[in-house]
Amino acid sequence: MSGNPQNAPSKTSVSFAAPKGTRDLYPLDAAKRRFIMEAWRSASIRFGFDEIDGPTFEHLDLYTVKSGEGIVSELFSFRRAGGDDDYALRPEFTPTLARMYAAQARQLQRPTKWFMAGPFFRAERPQRGRLREFLQWNADYLGLDVPDDATEQTKDEARARADAEVISCCIGFLRELGLGPSQIRVKVNHRSALSRWLVSRNVPEPRHAELFGLLDAKAKMRPEEFAQKLAAFGFSPQQSEVFQKGLIRVTIDNPASTGEDEVLDLTFFSEAVAPLVRALTAAGVLDWIDFDLSIVRGLAYYTGMVFEVHEAGGKERAIAGGGRYDGLVSLFGGPSTPAVGFGMGDVVLSLVLEECGLMPTGTALLQRSGLCPDAFVISNGAPETLSLVTSVVAGLREQGLHARHSYRSTTNIGKLMKDAVACGSRFVVILESVAVATVKNLADGSQQQGVPLDGLPHLLRNSCV
Amino acid sequence: MSGNPQNAPSKTSVSFAAPKGTRDLYPLDAAKRRFIMEAWRSASIRFGFDEIDGPTFEHLDLYTVKSGEGIVSELFSFRRAGGDDDYALRPEFTPTLARMYAAQARQLQRPTKWFMAGPFFRAERPQRGRLREFLQWNADYLGLDVPDDATEQTKDEARARADAEVISCCIGFLRELGLGPSQIRVKVNHRSALSRWLVSRNVPEPRHAELFGLLDAKAKMRPEEFAQKLAAFGFSPQQSEVFQKGLIRVTIDNPASTGEDEVLDLTFFSEAVAPLVRALTAAGVLDWIDFDLSIVRGLAYYTGMVFEVHEAGGKERAIAGGGRYDGLVSLFGGPSTPAVGFGMGDVVLSLVLEECGLMPTGTALLQRSGLCPDAFVISNGAPETLSLVTSVVAGLREQGLHARHSYRSTTNIGKLMKDAVACGSRFVVILESVAVATVKNLADGSQQQGVPLDGLPHLLRNSCV
C-alpha cells in the first residue's frame, strides 16, 4: 500500500491513515473517552463490582466453542509467524470472563461481582453506531447469595435480586450522566418465563429457540411474513401485530391498565417475572423498565432475564444489552454457575449523549476529566523572573501539583493570562521577583500579593486539595 | 485445539487458558494495574502532557516503513477475512504518534505535548520482564518553543529544554511512587554529541551507525570480541574496557572528578551536552542522571539525546527508554518536526516496585486505587431491617456513594463487621429499625446513634467527600 513516503507525500497521507473503523483520539476525543471510562468505572465501584481484565486477544476456539464456526468471519483472527495457535482479537468479554471464573471458581466468593472496560474488535462493516474497534463496559454477577441446596423458588428469588442489581448498576451509570427514564428505556424480557408462558399456550419447548430467533429477526422481515411465521406457533395476526410493533409493555403491578392483555393473556408471564419486579422496585429503578416480549437478544447462551437499553425515541441501536447465562461457566470447564451481566459500548452511548447535550465540552470537559491545571506560572517580564519560570514549575510539580507555563515567546501578561484561562487553570502565579509572587484565583478573581516563592507549593496545595 | 469441552474437562482446562505471554488480571492484579496506570496518567497531566490514543492495530506498513521488513517477525499481523489490507497489533506507539501529528501538524500548537498509556504487543518469546501483551506509557514533546527561523544554537538550547522536560516527567513519576536516585539511574547519552565527538577523534560519519550498533550489542559479545571490533575505530583495549563495563559516567560540572577522562578525553562531548545539563539542573533532576556513552538504543530513528532508566543494581531490563527523533514526523508525511519522547512498560516496572517494596498491597492498595467503600450496610438482625438493606444501599448509591452489603446469610453483627473491615469500608451503617441507624467510623472508632435513614446519604456524603 505505502509506496515511498518521502517521494510521494499525497499518496503517503492516504496510506498512513488509521485502519477503517478505528479511531485516532486527539486530546478532546481522548478527554471524552476518559469521561465515559471514568463514569463506567465509578458506577461499577459504587455498585460493588471489582475490576478485572483479560488479554486483548484469545485463542480462537474460545469464541467458536460458544458461538460456533459462524463467528469466525466477524473476528480479526491471526497466527504468530512460526506459531501454530490460532488467535482472535476479542469481540466480546463473556468468554474470557467465563474462562477466568472457571479457572478460579473454587477460591472465589459467592456471589462474585466483576466489571471491566476496554477495547473490543469486530471485523464487520463500519456504520453509524458500529466500529471495528470500540470500547465496551461489562459488569457481571456470578453465583447467588443463597446456598447451592436452596429450593428452586429461593434460587429464583436470588436470581431476580442478582438480575436487578446488574440492571441497577447500568441505570445508575446512565443516571449519573444526567439521563432519566424519559430519555432512556430499559426493555426487559425473561426467556425462561417466556418459555413457561409458551408451554402454557401449547408451544412445545423444542420450538422455542425457533420462535426466539423469529422475534429477534422481526425488524428484518415484512409484517406479513412475520405474521405468517408466527401463525405457525398459534398466534393470530392481531397478536403478531403486537409483537411486531414492540407494543408489549406489561405493567406488572396493574396488568389491566394496558391494552395488550386483551390480545395476549400474559398473566402467566407476569407471575413469573414478579420476583424481578419486586427486586427492581427495591432497587428504585422500576420507572426505567419496560417489559417487552420482543427482546430476545441474538446470542444463543442466554437462559433467563434478557434486557436491552434504548434511547426512548428508538433512533439509535441498543446502548447496552445483557442477560442471564447460567450455562456458560460450565461450558468453559467450571462448575455449573448462575450468572448475569451486560455489555455497553461507547459508540452508541456517545451518540446519545451528544444528542441529549450531556457530553461535556470545553472547560467543563477538562474539569470533569481532571485536566485543569492547579497553577499557571508566568513571569512579570523581567529577565530574572523569566529564567525562573521553569524551576518554579518544576518545584510545584515535585509537590504533586499540576503546573503549566506558556511556551510562547511573548511577555505580555494579558496574553499569558488568556492562556491560563483557556486551559482552565485554577490559579495564576505571577513571578514578581526572584523572591515573591502574586497568586490570582481565577475562579473568584481574588488575589494575594507578596507570596514568598518557597511557600508557594504549600499555599497552592492547601487551596487545591 | 479444543475438543469437546463437556466431554473432556481436563483437556478443556488446558485449552481454555490465556494465550502464552498474556495475563488474566483478577481483582488484585487489576488494582495493581490501575495503581500504575493512574500514576502514569497523574504524572503526565502534572507535567502538562495531553492524553491521546490511536487504534490498537495499524496498517502493517506503518511499522515496516520505519523499521524495515525485519520487524514483521516480531509482530502479530493479520488480515480481515475477505479483506486485503495487512494489519498488525501495535508493538510501540511512536509510528501512530508520528502519523497523528503529521495529519494535524498545521493546526497543532507548538510545542505539542502528548501522552498515552495502553496495551502493546510483541510476538517474541516471553521471558522475565517481557510479555507478548503489556502496557506501555508514552510521553512525547513535538516541536520547539522557539521560532522555526531561530539560530541553530537557540534551537539546540530549546531541544535541551524539551529533552529535560520529558526526562523530568519520567523521573517525576518514579519519585511519586517513592523511588529515589539511589534506587534508579537515568542513563543519558547524546547521539549527535557522540557523533561530533567521534568526528573530533577522526571516526568518519558513515561509520557512526556501525559503532552505535556495536555499543548496543555489547552485552551479547565476549569482551575480547568487543575490544577487537572497537580497535577498528581507533579505541585502545583500555578504552573499550571502559565502554564494555559501562563505567563511563561523566560528571559534567566537574569532569576531573571521574577516572574516565584519563582514558577517554570527553571534553568535546561534555561541552555538547552542557545545555542539557543546565536544563536538567533547572528541572531539579540532575542527581538521577548518569551520562553513559554506551547507551545508544537499538532503534534506528533516534537523532539526538537518548536515555534509558535502570534499576541501580542493574538486575532487570531497562524500565524505560527514549530519546530524540527529529526525522520521524516527516517520514510519515508531516513537516520536519523536532520531537523527543519515551516509553515505559508495566512489566519491568512492576518487578522493580515489588523488589523495592513499593507496590502497595492489601487495604493500602484498595485505598490508593479508590476501591474502599464509603459505607457497608448491615442489619441489626431484625426481619424488618433485614429486608431494608438492599433499598438503603440503593439509596446511597443513587447519591453517588460507594455502598456495599454482605451477601452472606449470617445475621451475626461481629462477622458482618469483619466483612466491612476486610473491604476497607470507611463507615458501617447498622440498621436499628425502619427509621434509624447507627453509623460507625471505622477509622477512628467513633459512632453516632439514632441517625434518621433519610438523612443518611447527606451525613455520609459530607463525611466522605
Chai-1 contact restraints between the chains, C-beta under 6 A:
chainA,res_idxA,chainB,res_idxB,connection_type,confidence,min_distance_angstrom,max_distance_angstrom,comment,restraint_id
A,M1,B,D61,contact,1.0,0.0,6.0,A-B,restraint_1
A,S2,B,D61,contact,1.0,0.0,6.0,A-B,restraint_2
A,S2,B,V65,contact,1.0,0.0,6.0,A-B,restraint_3
A,P5,B,V65,contact,1.0,0.0,6.0,A-B,restraint_4
A,P5,B,L331,contact,1.0,0.0,6.0,A-B,restraint_5
A,P5,B,G333,contact,1.0,0.0,6.0,A-B,restraint_6
A,P9,B,G333,contact,1.0,0.0,6.0,A-B,restraint_7
A,T12,B,G333,contact,1.0,0.0,6.0,A-B,restraint_8
A,S13,B,G333,contact,1.0,0.0,6.0,A-B,restraint_9
A,F16,B,R99,contact,1.0,0.0,6.0,A-B,restraint_10
A,F16,B,F332,contact,1.0,0.0,6.0,A-B,restraint_11
A,F16,B,G333,contact,1.0,0.0,6.0,A-B,restraint_12
A,A18,B,P55,contact,1.0,0.0,6.0,A-B,restraint_13
A,P19,B,P55,contact,1.0,0.0,6.0,A-B,restraint_14
A,P19,B,Y87,contact,1.0,0.0,6.0,A-B,restraint_15
A,T22,B,P55,contact,1.0,0.0,6.0,A-B,restraint_16
A,D24,B,G54,contact,1.0,0.0,6.0,A-B,restraint_17
A,D24,B,M100,contact,1.0,0.0,6.0,A-B,restraint_18
A,L25,B,I52,contact,1.0,0.0,6.0,A-B,restraint_19
A,L25,B,D53,contact,1.0,0.0,6.0,A-B,restraint_20
A,Y26,B,I52,contact,1.0,0.0,6.0,A-B,restraint_21
A,P27,B,D50,contact,1.0,0.0,6.0,A-B,restraint_22
A,P27,B,I52,contact,1.0,0.0,6.0,A-B,restraint_23
A,A30,B,E51,contact,1.0,0.0,6.0,A-B,restraint_24
A,A30,B,I52,contact,1.0,0.0,6.0,A-B,restraint_25
A,A30,B,D53,contact,1.0,0.0,6.0,A-B,restraint_26
A,I45,B,H402,contact,1.0,0.0,6.0,A-B,restraint_27
A,R46,B,R397,contact,1.0,0.0,6.0,A-B,restraint_28
A,R46,B,H402,contact,1.0,0.0,6.0,A-B,restraint_29
A,F47,B,R397,contact,1.0,0.0,6.0,A-B,restraint_30
A,G48,B,R404,contact,1.0,0.0,6.0,A-B,restraint_31
A,D50,B,P27,contact,1.0,0.0,6.0,A-B,restraint_32
A,E51,B,A30,contact,1.0,0.0,6.0,A-B,restraint_33
A,I52,B,L25,contact,1.0,0.0,6.0,A-B,restraint_34
A,I52,B,Y26,contact,1.0,0.0,6.0,A-B,restraint_35
A,I52,B,P27,contact,1.0,0.0,6.0,A-B,restraint_36
A,I52,B,A30,contact,1.0,0.0,6.0,A-B,restraint_37
A,D53,B,L25,contact,1.0,0.0,6.0,A-B,restraint_38
A,D53,B,A30,contact,1.0,0.0,6.0,A-B,restraint_39
A,G54,B,D24,contact,1.0,0.0,6.0,A-B,restraint_40
A,P55,B,A18,contact,1.0,0.0,6.0,A-B,restraint_41
A,P55,B,P19,contact,1.0,0.0,6.0,A-B,restraint_42
A,P55,B,T22,contact,1.0,0.0,6.0,A-B,restraint_43
A,P55,B,E133,contact,1.0,0.0,6.0,A-B,restraint_44
A,T56,B,P119,contact,1.0,0.0,6.0,A-B,restraint_45
A,T56,B,E133,contact,1.0,0.0,6.0,A-B,restraint_46
A,D61,B,M1,contact,1.0,0.0,6.0,A-B,restraint_47
A,D61,B,S2,contact,1.0,0.0,6.0,A-B,restraint_48
A,V65,B,S2,contact,1.0,0.0,6.0,A-B,restraint_49
A,V65,B,P5,contact,1.0,0.0,6.0,A-B,restraint_50
A,S73,B,A81,contact,1.0,0.0,6.0,A-B,restraint_51
A,F76,B,F78,contact,1.0,0.0,6.0,A-B,restraint_52
A,F78,B,F76,contact,1.0,0.0,6.0,A-B,restraint_53
A,F78,B,F78,contact,1.0,0.0,6.0,A-B,restraint_54
A,R80,B,A123,contact,1.0,0.0,6.0,A-B,restraint_55
A,A81,B,S73,contact,1.0,0.0,6.0,A-B,restraint_56
A,Y87,B,P19,contact,1.0,0.0,6.0,A-B,restraint_57
A,R99,B,F16,contact,1.0,0.0,6.0,A-B,restraint_58
A,M100,B,D24,contact,1.0,0.0,6.0,A-B,restraint_59
A,P111,B,Y407,contact,1.0,0.0,6.0,A-B,restraint_60
A,P119,B,T56,contact,1.0,0.0,6.0,A-B,restraint_61
A,A123,B,R80,contact,1.0,0.0,6.0,A-B,restraint_62
A,E133,B,P55,contact,1.0,0.0,6.0,A-B,restraint_63
A,E133,B,T56,contact,1.0,0.0,6.0,A-B,restraint_64
A,D145,B,Y407,contact,1.0,0.0,6.0,A-B,restraint_65
A,G172,B,R397,contact,1.0,0.0,6.0,A-B,restraint_66
A,A282,B,T390,contact,1.0,0.0,6.0,A-B,restraint_67
A,A282,B,S391,contact,1.0,0.0,6.0,A-B,restraint_68
A,A283,B,A394,contact,1.0,0.0,6.0,A-B,restraint_69
A,G284,B,A394,contact,1.0,0.0,6.0,A-B,restraint_70
A,L331,B,P5,contact,1.0,0.0,6.0,A-B,restraint_71
A,F332,B,F16,contact,1.0,0.0,6.0,A-B,restraint_72
A,G333,B,P5,contact,1.0,0.0,6.0,A-B,restraint_73
A,G333,B,P9,contact,1.0,0.0,6.0,A-B,restraint_74
A,G333,B,T12,contact,1.0,0.0,6.0,A-B,restraint_75
A,G333,B,S13,contact,1.0,0.0,6.0,A-B,restraint_76
A,G333,B,F16,contact,1.0,0.0,6.0,A-B,restraint_77
A,T390,B,A282,contact,1.0,0.0,6.0,A-B,restraint_78
A,S391,B,A282,contact,1.0,0.0,6.0,A-B,restraint_79
A,A394,B,A283,contact,1.0,0.0,6.0,A-B,restraint_80
A,A394,B,G284,contact,1.0,0.0,6.0,A-B,restraint_81
A,R397,B,R46,contact,1.0,0.0,6.0,A-B,restraint_82
A,R397,B,F47,contact,1.0,0.0,6.0,A-B,restraint_83
A,R397,B,G172,contact,1.0,0.0,6.0,A-B,restraint_84
A,H402,B,I45,contact,1.0,0.0,6.0,A-B,restraint_85
A,H402,B,R46,contact,1.0,0.0,6.0,A-B,restraint_86
A,R404,B,G48,contact,1.0,0.0,6.0,A-B,restraint_87
A,Y407,B,P111,contact,1.0,0.0,6.0,A-B,restraint_88
A,Y407,B,D145,contact,1.0,0.0,6.0,A-B,restraint_89
